[in-house]
Amino acid sequence: MSSTNPLHLIQNVRADELEQEPTRKGFGRGLVAAGRADDSVVAACADLTDSTQMSLFRDEFPERFVEIGVAEQNLVTFGAGMAAMGKIPFVSSYAAFSPGRNWEQIRTTICLNERPVKIIGSHAGLSVGADGATHQMLEDIALMRVLPHMVVIIPCDSLEAERATLAMAKDRKNPGYLRLAREKTPIITTKNTPFEVGKAYVYREGKDITLLATGTMTYHAMVAAEVLAKDGIDAEVIHVPTIKPLDEATILASVKKTGRAITAEEAQIAGGFGGAIAELLSENHPVPLRRIGMQDHFGESGTPADLMEHFGLTATHIAMTAHQMMG
Amino acid sequence: MQQIHSIEALELKANELREDIIKMLLAAGSGHSAGPLGLADIFTALYFNIMKHDPANPDWDERDILILSNGHCVPVRYAAMAETGYFDKKELKTLRQLGSRLQGHPERTRLPGLETTSGPLGSGLSQAAGMAMALQMDKQHHRWVYVVTGDGELDEGNIWEAAMLVGKYKLTNLIAIVDRNNIQIDGPTEQVMPLDDLRAKWEAFGWYVLEIDGNDIEAVIDACSMAKAVVEKPVVIIAHTIPGKGVDFMEYDFHWHGAPPNAEQAKVALKELRTLQGKIKSEADHE
């Protein structure tokens, strides 16, 4: 079984009853595990401790948790100070506020200052839903990936979020950004699925087109690949949980094989994941590329499912785009 | 670290820092004059008397921490570091040059002993708070965190976010020193954005306030001792300083906030400093 499924993914992404959980839940569990493994792991939150699931850590390690209040600039700079004294601080809020509001502080006191603060941006992306455009953070990938030293991770499901949190806690050198979602999304990995910072994973092999996806869009790309297979198109799906550093070798090898690519993300394509892939391919192996994501506009209130449909962020949209590219 | 106890000797040392500052700024051709000159007494007191630190071992894990939040005043810190032996004084003249460890605004990773990277204003107090909290978690109650902020910098919201937090958690191992020189780039602070009643603002945030003449070294030393004795609230020392202190034509003039002296001005300034503004006779100008 493991020879045909070396990454230990679930077998059927189109099953009716996939288990679902928000990625932030995985983070909450991962942080507790990291706290148990390492006394220097500490946490701070800006008045969203339950929402970000940092409450699990707070409840187990109250003496290592600091409530910051609604003050995101203070949140990250306080974290920089804790890191200066040898702590591994995880600082959490909604992504719209952190890193949305405090970018300069992150740039100067964490990145330029080389402090290993881990910034947790929860409720990122369109799927925040009813809260509307103010809370739907779509520019964070772009904001974080342009910063030297910053590691940027977007897990595809709650289990990967747990693994990513543990991996970030072990990195005593680099600052990191972990992008999480509010909404429940399908769990497509298992406890044995590998995760390593800086690695992209071929979740489905194919030869006709490369679907590059990050975060919860990886599920949609997997479903799209199944749909495309029925139409005779053999799509390769690569899950890219680490946007920076980007696993250039894995991505280029696939695109050299297929000759065309689609990116999928729940964020602005400009400067985001699609932007990163466009940069990589145009310099190294230019091929036709389409980017699925937010096309330079803001979201609005609605149910997550309605919004994803309205703004074209579904498996159907990925499959339709692939058809267009295959001519 | 060899401490200097005599106030007279400390005052002479502060003047040496001022001479260093003028020479560095002249060599650099850009930078801030007024703030660093005004802070020379505070930095002399901290580096030569108050703080526990080891220039030969900047990362000594028993050291006190000093954060310079208003990074543009870093020439005074570079001067204090050179004078205490962190590096050779000759290096001061590399300020702001390509490849120098002495960046225009301080970068921690380039020069051991800086503690933070700063320049964009308002983020020093919250970093100090994080450090003070971490020291408390680790029960290192014998170490102190000092943070120097400007006064124009208090326009920043980040400062008051941090002030609220330090007040809430009573981080009494942190001592804040506000350089109250009443100037910022666009003019007098009370015209640009009024800060008074500054004492009442800090008190309202849960702090114990000491107000001193920040150009009186003895007062600086006494205030820090007193601050350590206050256990129920964190302490901020509002240190009233004269911007450009020690150089007549720079004193109180906000135009010198962000400007360096030219060669002629530097010559006049150095002569004034060597003669303590005409109070003592000095040898002829020697460069």
Boltz contact constraints between the chains, C-beta under 6 A:
constraints:
  - contact:
      token1: [A, 71]
      token2: [B, 161]
      max_distance: 6.0
  - contact:
      token1: [A, 73]
      token2: [B, 158]
      max_distance: 6.0
  - contact:
      token1: [A, 73]
      token2: [B, 161]
      max_distance: 6.0
  - contact:
      token1: [A, 74]
      token2: [B, 126]
      max_distance: 6.0
  - contact:
      token1: [A, 74]
      token2: [B, 161]
      max_distance: 6.0
  - contact:
      token1: [A, 74]
      token2: [B, 162]
      max_distance: 6.0
  - contact:
      token1: [A, 77]
      token2: [B, 123]
      max_distance: 6.0
  - contact:
      token1: [A, 77]
      token2: [B, 126]
      max_distance: 6.0
  - contact:
      token1: [A, 77]
      token2: [B, 127]
      max_distance: 6.0
  - contact:
      token1: [A, 78]
      token2: [B, 126]
      max_distance: 6.0
  - contact:
      token1: [A, 78]
      token2: [B, 129]
      max_distance: 6.0
  - contact:
      token1: [A, 78]
      token2: [B, 130]
      max_distance: 6.0
  - contact:
      token1: [A, 80]
      token2: [B, 127]
      max_distance: 6.0
  - contact:
      token1: [A, 81]
      token2: [B, 127]
      max_distance: 6.0
  - contact:
      token1: [A, 81]
      token2: [B, 130]
      max_distance: 6.0
  - contact:
      token1: [A, 81]
      token2: [B, 131]
      max_distance: 6.0
  - contact:
      token1: [A, 82]
      token2: [B, 130]
      max_distance: 6.0
  - contact:
      token1: [A, 82]
      token2: [B, 134]
      max_distance: 6.0
  - contact:
      token1: [A, 84]
      token2: [B, 131]
      max_distance: 6.0
  - contact:
      token1: [A, 85]
      token2: [B, 131]
      max_distance: 6.0
  - contact:
      token1: [A, 85]
      token2: [B, 134]
      max_distance: 6.0
  - contact:
      token1: [A, 87]
      token2: [B, 134]
      max_distance: 6.0
  - contact:
      token1: [A, 104]
      token2: [B, 120]
      max_distance: 6.0
  - contact:
      token1: [A, 105]
      token2: [B, 123]
      max_distance: 6.0
  - contact:
      token1: [A, 108]
      token2: [B, 117]
      max_distance: 6.0
  - contact:
      token1: [A, 108]
      token2: [B, 120]
      max_distance: 6.0
  - contact:
      token1: [A, 109]
      token2: [B, 123]
      max_distance: 6.0
  - contact:
      token1: [A, 112]
      token2: [B, 117]
      max_distance: 6.0
  - contact:
      token1: [A, 113]
      token2: [B, 108]
      max_distance: 6.0
  - contact:
      token1: [A, 113]
      token2: [B, 117]
      max_distance: 6.0
  - contact:
      token1: [A, 114]
      token2: [B, 109]
      max_distance: 6.0
